[in-house]
Amino acid sequence: MTWEFFKRFILLAREGSVVRRIAWLTVLGLGLSLSAFIIVMSVMTALNINIRERTLAVEPHLAIEVPNAKSILAVDTNPLVVKIKNEKLFRSYSFESQDVILRTVDGRFRGAQAKGLSGDGLKTLLNEVYKVKKQSGHDVEKTEEEAPGQGEVYIGVDLAHALGVFEGDTLTVISPEGLLLPPSEVPKFEKVVVKKIIATYVADVDAQGLFYVQGETMNSLREGISRRLGVEVWTDDPEKAEAYKTEWSQFMNVRIETWRERNSALFFALKLEKMAIGIFLTISGLIACLSLVSVLALLISQKKKEMGLLQAIGMSGRQVRRLFLKMGLYLALIGGGGGFLIGTLVSLWIEYHPLQVLPDIYYDSEIPAKVESGFLIVVALILFLISFLGSWVASLATSGLSPSQALRSKN
């Protein structure tokens, strides 16, 4: 019965029907806003997951620095490092890193982060980067790269572009504190050869990364103030990194950072971006939902005689109010349900068929999507709640109207 009233009161194409036009505009606005919200949030979720995977390919789950260590041997004898290396559940590689300044033969300067790894550690890094490239849809072939030898380095692609260097070019590596020396003193430096330009698809690494094998390169800069020694640890699950840090906090003379802490600025920016976009799209959806109140209020003001007739033939005021409440829910179901279905189907299609619309200069040349069932359930519940509240508020206008008053009123 409610559907028959809904069709007659709202959907009939009567000439000059203001209610019908506003109702269809409300349905269209609600459908577009909800479908756009689901699609955009699904795309943002997938992009965040991709950035997380790329970051974990080059970032250890835990980085343990030993501040007082002067050599890799001192790091390996640290009690915590010994405990970690004896655990078969973990993969760990020693590292050394320091801030440096790179100078090209034609006088270009650039700051960089030099990182020394063992041969196995550098090989693992390249393998993880290859996996991420394949998952991102890049057409790459796996090749067994020869580790950089004495005086050779790998350099990030963006850093190489900024310096204007190619594979085989020579760079001069200078310690930053050397620039503070008086003019009469020559700062410590080391000349290196670019063996390979690598792309990790992580912005900070590609823009600042300089990799070499420990003991083969950077020996003349070992006394640098910014030099740090430690071990990088990969666990069975990156989400357990915080728990392991808490467990190992009992060990003294070590500094432990999780992968989230080392990239807190990046993940905060991504979270803030997703939140801001979600808020604006939610506001547009709320505006469309609130239009339901306008439609029902206008419908009630035009249908007072019909309401009086319904009460005169035996319907109670509560039943009339419930009738208009259901009509508001039907209107929300058509608009919101349609938008929900369209948004979900489009997001699922993009998830299984990512859009190849971006050039290769971007880190992601495709637009992915990730549909999460929990997110869809929350959206559906919120849509129903807002629609119910809006319809209920509008239906309250039918309260206190007697059949005689309704029949005498002019629509």
N, C-alpha and C positions, 0 to 999 in steps of 0.2 A: 504493500500500500504506500509506503514511504517513497518508493521509487516512482510510482505514478504521480504523486504530488510533486516530486522533484522535477520530473519531465514537464509537467504542465506549468509549474510556477517559474522555472528557470530556463529550461532548454527549448521551449516552443519558440519558433522564429516569428514572433509577432512584430509587426511594423512599429518601430520606435521604442522597442522594449529596452529601457535603460538597464534594468536588472540583468537581462540576458547578456548585454554587451560587457557590462562590468564583470559579470561572472566568468565569461570566457577569457577576459583579460587577466582575471585573477588566476584562472587555471593555467594560462600560458605562462604568466610570470612565475608562479609557483613551480611549474614543471621545469622551466629553463634554469631557475636559480638552484633548484635541488640537483638537477642533472649536472650542472656546471660545478657545483660543490663536490659531488662524488668524484667526477672525472679529475678535477684539479687536485684534490687531496690524494687520490690514488696515484697520480703522476708524481706528486711531491714525495709520497711515501717510497715509491720505487727509486727515485733519484737519491733520496737519503740513504737507502739501502746500498745503492751502487757506490756512493761516496764512502760509506762505512767499509765496504768490502775492499775498495781500492786502498783505503787508509790502512786496513789491517794487513794488506799484502806487503807493505813496506815498514809498518810500525810493529814492534814487538808487543805482546800482551802486557809485559812488564819490563821495565828498564831499571836495572839495579846498578847504581853508581857507588864506587868505593872511593870516597874523597881523598883518603890519605895514600892511596896506591900510586906508586911511581912507575910501575911496569905491569904488564899483563900477568906475569908470574905472581905478583902480589895479589892480583885480583883472583886468580885461580886458587889461591890458598886461603881465601876468606872463608870462614865457616859456613856462611849462607850459600856461597857459590858452590862449595864442595857438596853441600846437602842437595842443591838443585841438580848438579851434574850427575849425582848418583840416582836421581829419580828418572826412571825410564819413561814416565808419563810426559816429561817436558823435553822440549828442544831448546838448547841454550848455546849461544855463541858470544865470545868476548868481543868487545868493541872499544874503540877509542875515537873521540870526536873533539873538534875544536873549531872555533871561528877563525876564518882566514880571509885574506883579500887576494883576489886574482888579478893579474895584470897580463895583458896580451902584448905581443911584440909591437903592435902599433899604438900602444899607450892606453888602451881601454882598461878601466878598473871596475871591479864588481865584488861585493861581499858574498861569501859562500859559507856553507857548513861542510867541513871536511870530515869524513867518517871512514875510519879504518876497520875492516872486518877480516876475519879469517877467510881462507879460500872457500871452505864449506859454507860459511855464513853468506858470502857474496853470491855463491851459486844458488843458495836457497832463496835469496832475495830476487834474483832474476827469474827463477822458476815460478815464484808467487806472482810476479808481475806478468809473466806470460799467461798464467791462468786467468788473471783478471782481464787481460786483453781479449782472450778468447771468449769469456763470458760476456764481454761488452759488445761482441759482434765484430771486432776488428779482424781483418784478414791478415794473420801473421803466421809465420812458420817457425816452429821451435828449432833452434840451432844450439849446438853445444859451444858456448862462448868460452874462449880461453881467458882465464883470469888475468887481470893486469899484472905486469911484471914490475921489475924495479924501475922506479921513476915514471910509471904509467898510471893513469887514472881513468875512471868512468865519470862522465859529467852529465847532468840533467839537460834535457833538450831545451828548456826555456832559458837556462843559464847560458848554454852554448849560443843560442840565438842572440841573447843580449850582448854577449861579448864578441859575437861575429867570428867564432872559431869553428873549425871542422876537425874531423878525426885526423890525427897525425900532427896537428898544430901544437906548438909549445906554449905553456903558460908559466908565469912566475908566481909562486905562492909566497905570500908575505904574512907574517903574524901581525894582527892589528896593533898590538902594543909597540911594535917596532916603529910605527909612525910617530910615536911620542918621543923618540930619541932625539937628541940634539943633531943639528945638520952635519956635524963632524963624524958621527957614528953611522955605520951602515947597518940597517936592520937585518936580522936573519931572514933568509929566503931559501927557496928551493925551486928548481925548474922541473916541470913535469910535462909529459906528453899525453895528449888526449887519445886514449886507445879506442874509446867507443862513446858515442852519445846515446844515452838511454832515455826512454819515456816511460815513467811509472804511472802517469795519469793522476798523480797527486800534485796539486799546484805548488805547495811549499817545497816538495822534494825536487820537482823538475826545475824550479826557479832558483834553488840554492844548493842542491845536492852535488857533492864531489866524493866519489868512492874510490878506495884503494885497498890493497892488501896490507895488513899489519906487518911491520918490519921491512917491507919492500920500499916504502915511500914515506915522506914526511919525517924522516929520522932527524933532520936538522932542526925541526920545530917542536921537538919533544918537550922542551922546557916552557912552552907557551902557557900563559896564565889561564887561558880558557880551556885547556886540554882536560878532558874528562875520560876516566877509565871505568869500565864496568862490564856487565854481561846482559845480553838481551835474552828474554825468556818467552817462548811460545807454549802456552798451556793447552789442555784438551778442549777448553771452551773459553773464549775471550770474556764471556760474561762472568766468569769466576775470578777474574783478575783482582777485583776488589777484595774478595774473600781471602785470596792468597796473600795479598798485601797485609791484611789484618793479621793473618797467621804469622807472617815473617817479621812483623814489626818488633818482635822481641829481640831480634838481632841488632847489635849496636854497630856504629860506624859504617852504616850503609844508608843510601838514599834510594827509596823505591817510588816509582811513578807508574801508574797504569796507563794504558793506551788512551783512556778517556781523559785523564788529567793532562796528558801531553798534547791533546788536541781539543781541549775544552773550549777554546775560542771558536774553532770551526763548528763544533757540534752545537754550541749555544747559538751561533748565527743561523745555522740550519733550522734549529728549533724555533727561533724567533721569527724567521721568514715563514715557516709553515703556519705558525700561530697567527701571524698578521694576515696572511691570505685567508686562512680559515675564518677569522673574525669578520673580515669584510664580506665574504660570501655568506656567512651566517646572517649578517645584518640584512643582506638583500633577500634572503629566504624569509626572515622574520617579517619584513615589510610585506612580502607577498602573502604570508599567512594572515597578517592582520587585515588584509583586504577582505578576508572572509567575513570579518565583523561588519564591514561596510556593506557587503552584498546582503547579508542576512538582515541587517538593520533596515536597509532600503526595501527589502522584500517584505518584512513585517509591516512597515509603514504603508505599503501599497496593498496588502492583503488582509486588512482588518475585517472587512465584510466577510471574506471567506473564513476567517478565524471564528467570527461570530456564528456563521452557519454550521461550522463543524461542532461548536459547543452546543448549538441549538438541537442538533440531531443526536446528541448523547456523549460527545467527547468531553473529557474533563480538561481543565486548564493545564494540568500536568501532562496529559497526553498531547495537547497542542504544542506545549513547550518542547516535549520530547520529539515531536514531529519535526520542528524546525532545527533542533539540535542534530538530528540524523541527516537532514538535508545539508547542513553545514559540513558534516563529516563526509557525506557523499562528494561534495564539491572538493574537499581537501583530498579525498581518495583519488578522484580523477586527475587533479593536477599534480599532487605530491606523489601518488602511486605511479603515474606515468613518468614523471621526472626521475623517480627512484629507479624504475625499470630501465629507462633509457640510459641513465648514468651508469648503472651497473653493467649493462650489456656492452656499452662502449668501452668502459674500463677493462672488462674482461677481454674484449677483442684486442685492445692495445696491449694488454699483458701478454697475450699469446702471439700477437703480430705487432711488435714495436714499430713505431712510425720512423722511417728512414727519411727525415726531412732536414737534418742539420749537416753542414759540411764537416769534413774531417778535421778542421782546425779546432773544433770543440773536443773536450775530453769525452763527452758522450755524443756520438753522431746520430743517436736514435733517441726517441722519446718513449720511455718505458712506462709501465703502470703496474701497481700491485694492489689487488683487491683483498681487503682483510674482512673476514666475516664479522668479527667483533665490531668493527667500525660501522658496517652496514646495519647491524642490529641496533646500535646506539642511535644512528640517524633515524631509523624507522620508529623507534620508541619516542624520540624527541618530536618527530613530525606528528605522531598521533597525539601526544600530550598537548602540543601547541594548538593543533587543530581542534581538539576537544575543548580546551579552555576558551578559545576564541568563539567557537560555536555556542558554548554554554553561556558566555557573557552576553552574546547577541540575543539568545533565546529568552533571556530574563525580561526582555521588553514585552513579552506576551503576558507576563504576570499582572494580576490585578485588573485585567480587562474583561468586563462582563459581556455576555452575549448581546444584551440590548444595546450597550454602548458601541460594541463592534458593528452591529447591524446599522446603527444610525450614523456611523462615521462615514466620511467621504475619503476614498482612497486617493 
